[in-house]
């Protein structure tokens, strides 16, 4: 039996950064799931849920999904519509090719006022006389049934004839229930016969002198019998029932299991897992990158810390990452794989911190050093300038000279004057032209 697990849901939620609590769309089709469970607790915000091509026999544990708008349960083993009244936002329900024979169970959908589309194609109830009229008359909120739009005149006629059609539907349901009981009994008897055939002990005739040859011949006969059984299974005529679908799934799973066993026997036993050595015999930590992941270790002198940037995968769950900082080394475990680095100087584990980037997924570990250093602050000094009265600028520069008495270097302040161009330029006057007339009545130009 395949059950819905948290790991299965997380694998199908890559489009939502592996977050399942805020998941709005989930696809769990073709997984041989036999029961709906946990989704109403893990994924309360689901709007679209795909569960087609499974072995689900009952609609359950979806009543708390208040935001669910589309539920696809096509190609399952559902025989009754139930437990959907709590899905108040449900707009579309797809039950194509199931085994719904209790057509009156659709009456539980009356409270789903948002329901607009319903698909029941391929179910036994669609063969009942008056099927479409009964569904349309019962669910007044529907706009489309089995992909066909419901006309206004059709709805009025179905509502008027509902009291006459409903008793006929109930009679046909009872007849179908008797048929289903016979099918269940036949399936149970067929299952018991199969168990007897499998439980039959085959006799092994071995001769002392020719034991090996007889064993080889027996194996050949067993292979031939297995092939005959396989051919017989696929050629056997059975009805299309929930039991036959379950039996088919079990047969396919059993065949896959046998093939895997044979493959593992041919490949031989798996080698034991390699033991990663993290310490030397005297307890010295080693540099190990079993995870084979990119990283950057930098010495931040300004903050007196070591900073380790580990390029973790963006979609890797943080619960699968473990960090251990020691005075002489740091260890990061990613899904069981170790990344260990030794440090040149000792660090303080108690004040170290690790943060994960929400955009890139990288892991940043800051480790303050145990030994503090006092370093001078970096300052960019520019030569000072002094303005003289004679419009000159004196530049103060430093020179290093050696004192002949002590032999030490002495800083000498040297001032170099530089001339400065005048700030204003004199404008030369231009002589008047020959045809210039000095008219006192003309105002001067400004």
C-alpha positions as semicolon CSV with decimal commas, in nm:
position;residue;x (nm);y (nm);z (nm)
1;X;0,000;0,000;0,000
2;X;0,141;0,337;-0,106
3;X;0,075;0,613;0,146
4;X;0,111;0,988;0,111
5;X;0,428;1,097;0,290
6;X;0,576;1,437;0,367
7;X;0,880;1,357;0,152
8;X;0,652;1,275;-0,143
9;X;0,468;1,607;-0,107
10;X;0,792;1,809;-0,076
11;X;0,932;1,652;-0,393
12;X;0,621;1,767;-0,580
13;X;0,644;2,124;-0,441
14;X;0,967;2,242;-0,603
15;X;0,779;2,529;-0,768
16;X;0,699;2,660;-0,418
17;X;1,056;2,654;-0,277
18;X;0,980;2,316;-0,111
19;X;0,732;2,487;0,125
20;X;0,420;2,274;0,174
21;X;0,233;2,491;0,424
22;X;0,171;2,761;0,160
23;X;0,129;2,522;-0,133
24;X;-0,163;2,606;-0,365
25;X;-0,125;2,334;-0,632
26;X;-0,021;1,971;-0,586
27;X;0,002;1,680;-0,830
28;X;0,017;1,323;-0,692
29;X;-0,100;1,129;-0,998
30;X;0,013;0,776;-1,094
31;X;0,154;0,688;-0,752
32;X;-0,070;0,387;-0,667
33;X;-0,198;0,579;-0,363
34;X;-0,477;0,394;-0,181
35;X;-0,584;0,659;0,068
36;X;-0,613;1,039;0,093
37;X;-0,453;1,151;0,417
38;X;-0,248;1,429;0,585
39;X;-0,311;1,683;0,308
40;X;-0,577;1,866;0,510
41;X;-0,314;1,917;0,786
42;X;-0,003;1,993;0,580
43;X;-0,146;2,192;0,287
44;X;-0,437;2,403;0,411
45;X;-0,397;2,657;0,125
46;X;-0,445;2,405;-0,158
47;X;-0,655;2,531;-0,449
48;X;-0,581;2,259;-0,709
49;X;-0,529;1,890;-0,624
50;X;-0,449;1,623;-0,885
51;X;-0,497;1,263;-0,765
52;X;-0,585;1,090;-1,092
53;X;-0,463;0,740;-1,188
54;X;-0,437;0,600;-0,835
55;X;-0,623;0,332;-0,636
56;X;-0,823;0,558;-0,402
57;X;-1,155;0,389;-0,302
58;X;-1,296;0,665;-0,081
59;X;-1,310;1,046;-0,076
60;X;-1,190;1,148;0,270
61;X;-0,975;1,396;0,466
62;X;-1,039;1,688;0,230
63;X;-1,318;1,866;0,422
64;X;-1,075;2,113;0,583
65;X;-0,944;2,238;0,249
66;X;-1,160;2,550;0,246
67;X;-0,973;2,705;-0,049
68;X;-0,986;2,396;-0,274
69;X;-1,133;2,489;-0,614
70;X;-1,047;2,186;-0,834
71;X;-1,027;1,821;-0,730
72;X;-0,926;1,561;-0,991
73;X;-0,995;1,199;-0,888
74;X;-1,024;1,049;-1,237
75;X;-0,924;0,683;-1,287
76;X;-0,960;0,573;-0,925
77;X;-1,181;0,325;-0,736
78;X;-1,433;0,572;-0,589
79;X;-1,783;0,419;-0,551
80;X;-1,956;0,697;-0,360
81;X;-1,943;1,077;-0,350
82;X;-1,898;1,191;0,010
83;X;-1,712;1,416;0,259
84;X;-1,698;1,720;0,027
85;X;-1,946;1,953;0,201
86;X;-1,658;2,130;0,381
87;X;-1,490;2,228;0,051
88;X;-1,688;2,550;0,026
89;X;-1,476;2,691;-0,262
90;X;-1,500;2,379;-0,482
91;X;-1,579;2,477;-0,843
92;X;-1,481;2,165;-1,041
93;X;-1,496;1,795;-0,948
94;X;-1,362;1,531;-1,188
95;X;-1,459;1,166;-1,119
96;X;-1,413;1,034;-1,473
97;X;-1,381;0,651;-1,503
98;X;-1,450;0,554;-1,143
99;X;-1,707;0,311;-1,001
100;X;-1,975;0,549;-0,870
101;X;-2,295;0,341;-0,862
102;X;-2,473;0,518;-0,578
103;X;-2,596;0,815;-0,779
104;X;-2,804;0,957;-0,492
105;X;-2,474;1,032;-0,315
106;X;-2,447;1,347;-0,530
107;X;-2,705;1,504;-0,298
108;X;-2,419;1,578;-0,054
109;X;-2,298;1,838;-0,307
110;X;-2,605;2,058;-0,265
111;X;-2,422;2,273;-0,008
112;X;-2,129;2,331;-0,245
113;X;-2,275;2,651;-0,387
114;X;-1,960;2,731;-0,589
115;X;-1,968;2,399;-0,782
116;X;-1,995;2,468;-1,156
117;X;-1,854;2,157;-1,331
118;X;-1,898;1,787;-1,259
119;X;-1,752;1,494;-1,457
120;X;-1,896;1,143;-1,408
121;X;-1,820;0,998;-1,753
122;X;-1,726;0,629;-1,743
123;X;-1,905;0,553;-1,413
124;X;-2,177;0,286;-1,386
125;X;-2,432;0,550;-1,276
126;X;-2,418;0,717;-1,618
127;X;-2,597;0,413;-1,763
128;X;-2,900;0,465;-1,538
129;X;-3,216;0,582;-1,709
130;X;-3,273;0,951;-1,626
131;X;-2,913;0,999;-1,505
132;X;-2,855;1,343;-1,658
133;X;-3,200;1,478;-1,564
134;X;-3,157;1,362;-1,203
135;X;-2,814;1,525;-1,162
136;X;-2,926;1,854;-1,320
137;X;-3,247;1,865;-1,113
138;X;-3,060;1,788;-0,789
139;X;-2,763;2,025;-0,832
140;X;-2,915;2,354;-0,943
141;X;-2,579;2,538;-0,921
142;X;-2,416;2,327;-1,197
143;X;-2,337;2,490;-1,531
144;X;-2,169;2,195;-1,709
145;X;-2,214;1,819;-1,669
146;X;-1,966;1,577;-1,832
147;X;-1,827;1,863;-2,039
148;X;-2,168;1,961;-2,183
149;X;-2,327;2,293;-2,095
150;X;-2,663;2,280;-1,918
151;X;-2,933;2,483;-2,093
152;X;-3,197;2,678;-1,905
153;X;-3,488;2,481;-2,054
154;X;-3,316;2,153;-1,963
155;X;-3,276;2,268;-1,604
156;X;-3,644;2,367;-1,571
157;X;-3,764;2,033;-1,714
158;X;-3,529;1,833;-1,488
159;X;-3,649;2,017;-1,178
160;X;-4,014;1,949;-1,267
161;X;-3,956;1,574;-1,325
162;X;-3,722;1,520;-1,027
163;X;-3,988;1,363;-0,803
164;X;-4,066;1,105;-1,075
165;X;-3,704;1,032;-1,174
166;X;-3,562;0,985;-0,822
167;X;-3,751;0,660;-0,734
168;X;-3,638;0,508;-1,066
169;X;-3,278;0,597;-0,988
170;X;-3,305;0,431;-0,644
171;X;-3,438;0,106;-0,798
172;X;-3,151;0,095;-1,048
173;X;-2,904;0,159;-0,766
174;X;-3,030;-0,142;-0,574
175;X;-2,995;-0,362;-0,880
176;X;-2,639;-0,240;-0,929
177;X;-2,554;-0,304;-0,561
178;X;-2,653;-0,669;-0,602
179;X;-2,424;-0,693;-0,903
180;X;-2,139;-0,539;-0,703
181;X;-2,183;-0,789;-0,420
182;X;-2,153;-1,078;-0,668
183;X;-1,840;-0,921;-0,817
184;X;-1,684;-0,887;-0,471
185;X;-1,760;-1,250;-0,389
186;X;-1,610;-1,369;-0,719
187;X;-1,300;-1,159;-0,664
188;X;-1,257;-1,306;-0,315
189;X;-1,289;-1,664;-0,443
190;X;-1,044;-1,591;-0,726
191;X;-0,796;-1,449;-0,475
192;X;-0,818;-1,761;-0,257
193;X;-0,753;-1,988;-0,557
194;X;-0,444;-1,786;-0,649
195;X;-0,311;-1,821;-0,294
196;X;-0,360;-2,196;-0,305
197;X;-0,170;-2,219;-0,634
198;X;0,118;-2,013;-0,500
199;X;0,124;-2,206;-0,173
200;X;0,151;-2,546;-0,350
201;X;0,482;-2,711;-0,261
202;X;0,674;-2,825;-0,568
203;X;0,863;-3,150;-0,539
204;X;1,232;-3,149;-0,601
205;X;1,365;-3,483;-0,730
206;X;1,740;-3,496;-0,689
207;X;1,977;-3,779;-0,752
208;X;2,295;-3,813;-0,547
209;X;2,516;-3,866;-0,855
210;X;2,337;-3,613;-1,081
211;X;2,219;-3,353;-0,828
212;X;2,365;-3,051;-1,009
213;X;2,219;-3,142;-1,347
214;X;1,874;-3,202;-1,194
215;X;1,887;-2,866;-1,017
216;X;1,970;-2,688;-1,343
217;X;1,681;-2,866;-1,519
218;X;1,444;-2,773;-1,235
219;X;1,542;-2,406;-1,262
220;X;1,472;-2,416;-1,634
221;X;1,130;-2,567;-1,571
222;X;1,057;-2,302;-1,307
223;X;1,142;-2,026;-1,554
224;X;0,913;-2,181;-1,812
225;X;0,631;-2,215;-1,558
226;X;0,675;-1,851;-1,455
227;X;0,650;-1,738;-1,815
228;X;0,335;-1,946;-1,863
229;X;0,181;-1,795;-1,550
230;X;0,263;-1,446;-1,672
231;X;0,105;-1,512;-2,009
232;X;-0,199;-1,669;-1,842
233;X;-0,244;-1,364;-1,616
234;X;-0,249;-1,117;-1,903
235;X;-0,477;-1,332;-2,121
236;X;-0,726;-1,401;-1,843
237;X;-1,061;-1,227;-1,892
238;X;-1,178;-1,037;-1,584
239;X;-1,437;-0,768;-1,528
240;X;-1,348;-0,403;-1,489
241;X;-1,390;-0,370;-1,113
242;X;-1,200;-0,202;-0,829
243;X;-1,072;-0,543;-0,725
244;X;-0,928;-0,618;-1,070
245;X;-0,748;-0,281;-1,075
246;X;-0,594;-0,352;-0,732
247;X;-0,490;-0,703;-0,841
248;X;-0,327;-0,563;-1,155
249;X;-0,130;-0,309;-0,951
250;X;-0,016;-0,576;-0,704
251;X;0,096;-0,802;-0,988
252;X;0,301;-0,527;-1,151
253;X;0,462;-0,432;-0,818
254;X;0,549;-0,798;-0,746
255;X;0,709;-0,836;-1,086
256;X;0,919;-0,522;-1,034
257;X;1,032;-0,651;-0,695
258;X;1,145;-0,984;-0,844
259;X;1,334;-0,808;-1,123
260;X;1,515;-0,590;-0,870
261;X;1,609;-0,897;-0,663
262;X;1,749;-1,074;-0,969
263;X;1,940;-0,764;-1,071
264;X;2,090;-0,727;-0,723
265;X;2,194;-1,095;-0,725
266;X;2,376;-1,051;-1,056
267;X;2,551;-0,736;-0,938
268;X;2,656;-0,901;-0,615
269;X;2,650;-0,756;-0,264
270;X;2,698;-0,383;-0,234
271;X;3,035;-0,271;-0,098
272;X;3,025;-0,137;0,258
273;X;2,997;0,241;0,282
274;X;3,329;0,419;0,291
275;X;3,423;0,544;0,637
276;X;3,531;0,907;0,624
277;X;3,822;0,985;0,852
278;X;3,785;1,323;1,021
279;X;4,070;1,305;1,276
280;X;4,423;1,174;1,286
281;X;4,540;0,929;1,551
282;X;4,658;1,214;1,774
283;X;4,324;1,399;1,745
284;X;4,422;1,659;1,483
285;X;4,127;1,753;1,260
286;X;4,160;1,694;0,885
287;X;4,028;1,887;0,586
288;X;3,742;1,683;0,435
289;X;3,496;1,766;0,155
290;X;3,286;1,453;0,131
291;X;2,989;1,659;0,013
292;X;3,195;1,783;-0,287
293;X;3,041;2,127;-0,256
294;X;3,190;2,468;-0,335
295;X;3,290;2,690;-0,044
296;X;3,489;3,006;0,033
297;X;3,682;3,064;0,358
298;X;3,796;3,424;0,408
299;X;3,988;3,598;0,687
300;X;3,806;3,925;0,762
301;X;4,078;4,135;0,932
302;X;3,850;4,437;0,982
303;X;3,603;4,240;1,198
304;X;3,867;3,990;1,324
305;X;3,659;3,690;1,209
306;X;3,669;3,390;0,978
307;X;3,379;3,375;0,729
308;X;3,282;3,047;0,562
309;X;3,043;3,069;0,264
310;X;2,905;2,725;0,168
311;X;2,724;2,709;-0,169
312;X;2,426;2,498;-0,050
313;X;2,162;2,404;-0,302
314;X;1,877;2,652;-0,318
315;X;1,601;2,393;-0,268
316;X;1,783;2,198;0,008
317;X;1,576;2,192;0,326
318;X;1,751;2,365;0,617
319;X;1,661;2,072;0,845
320;X;1,908;1,860;0,644
321;X;2,200;2,093;0,734
322;X;2,398;2,067;1,060
323;X;2,678;2,306;1,167
324;X;2,939;2,236;1,435
325;X;3,197;2,505;1,519
326;X;3,498;2,407;1,733
327;X;3,797;2,625;1,840
328;X;4,027;2,463;1,583
329;X;3,789;2,359;1,302
330;X;3,438;2,391;1,158
331;X;3,217;2,105;1,033
332;X;2,909;2,127;0,810
333;X;2,697;1,814;0,744
334;X;2,477;1,826;0,430
335;X;2,237;1,529;0,399
336;X;2,486;1,309;0,583
337;X;2,789;1,428;0,379
338;X;3,066;1,609;0,572
339;X;3,253;1,930;0,491
340;X;3,526;1,992;0,753
341;X;3,790;2,267;0,747
342;X;4,074;2,336;0,990
343;X;4,139;2,694;1,105
344;X;4,480;2,861;1,142
345;X;4,376;3,057;1,450
346;X;4,137;2,961;1,727
347;X;3,781;3,090;1,716
348;X;3,505;3,132;1,975
349;X;3,225;2,877;1,911
350;X;2,983;3,040;2,158
351;X;2,967;3,369;1,965
352;X;2,974;3,217;1,618
353;X;2,661;3,245;1,404
354;X;2,525;3,075;1,090
355;X;2,273;3,229;0,848
356;X;2,106;3,100;0,531
357;X;2,030;3,319;0,230
358;X;1,666;3,303;0,120
359;X;1,752;3,394;-0,240
360;X;2,064;3,188;-0,318
361;X;2,044;2,924;-0,043
362;X;2,409;2,980;0,056
363;X;2,512;2,921;0,416
364;X;2,729;3,191;0,580
365;X;2,911;3,108;0,905
366;X;3,085;3,391;1,096
367;X;3,341;3,279;1,356
368;X;3,504;3,550;1,576
369;X;3,870;3,485;1,654
370;X;3,968;3,413;2,013
371;X;4,275;3,643;1,995
372;X;4,195;4,010;1,941
373;X;4,418;4,245;1,739
374;X;4,428;4,625;1,765
375;X;4,494;4,770;1,421
376;X;4,523;5,139;1,328
377;X;4,234;5,283;1,135
378;X;4,302;5,345;0,770
379;X;4,297;5,719;0,687
380;X;4,371;5,887;0,358
381;X;4,575;6,208;0,426
382;X;4,593;6,478;0,162
383;X;4,863;6,747;0,149
384;X;4,745;7,066;0,320
385;X;4,757;7,398;0,141
386;X;4,816;7,745;0,286
387;X;4,730;8,066;0,096
388;X;4,984;8,350;0,119
389;X;4,920;8,719;0,080
390;X;5,110;8,733;-0,248
391;X;4,857;8,493;-0,412
392;X;5,087;8,194;-0,364
393;X;5,006;7,849;-0,241
394;X;5,247;7,662;-0,017
395;X;5,227;7,281;-0,035
396;X;5,339;7,102;0,281
397;X;5,514;6,775;0,207
398;X;5,703;6,521;0,418
399;X;6,061;6,417;0,359
400;X;6,256;6,143;0,529
401;X;6,615;6,223;0,615
402;X;6,870;6,050;0,836
403;X;7,007;6,234;1,140
404;X;7,389;6,206;1,127
405;X;7,418;6,209;1,510
406;X;7,167;5,934;1,597
407;X;7,142;5,752;1,264
408;X;6,761;5,754;1,283
409;X;6,513;5,869;1,021
410;X;6,370;6,216;1,083
411;X;6,050;6,357;0,926
412;X;6,110;6,704;0,784
413;X;5,827;6,937;0,680
414;X;5,917;7,104;0,350
415;X;5,710;7,389;0,209
416;X;5,714;7,446;-0,166
417;X;5,563;7,773;-0,285
418;X;5,385;7,779;-0,615
419;X;5,259;8,085;-0,795
420;X;4,892;8,119;-0,872
421;X;4,742;8,284;-1,177
422;X;4,537;8,598;-1,113
423;X;4,169;8,533;-1,062
424;X;4,052;8,813;-1,295
425;X;4,184;8,900;-1,638
426;X;4,210;9,264;-1,761
427;X;4,004;9,345;-2,070
428;X;4,191;9,549;-2,336
429;X;4,004;9,850;-2,480
430;X;3,944;9,855;-2,857
431;X;3,973;10,175;-3,069
432;X;3,661;10,316;-3,234
433;X;3,606;10,251;-3,602
434;X;3,632;10,524;-3,864
435;X;3,260;10,555;-3,925
436;X;3,176;10,580;-3,552
437;X;2,953;10,879;-3,462
438;X;2,929;10,985;-3,101
439;X;2,564;11,084;-3,070
440;X;2,475;11,210;-2,718
441;X;2,102;11,139;-2,774
442;X;2,166;10,762;-2,805
443;X;2,158;10,592;-2,459
444;X;2,469;10,399;-2,362
445;X;2,482;10,021;-2,408
446;X;2,461;9,820;-2,088
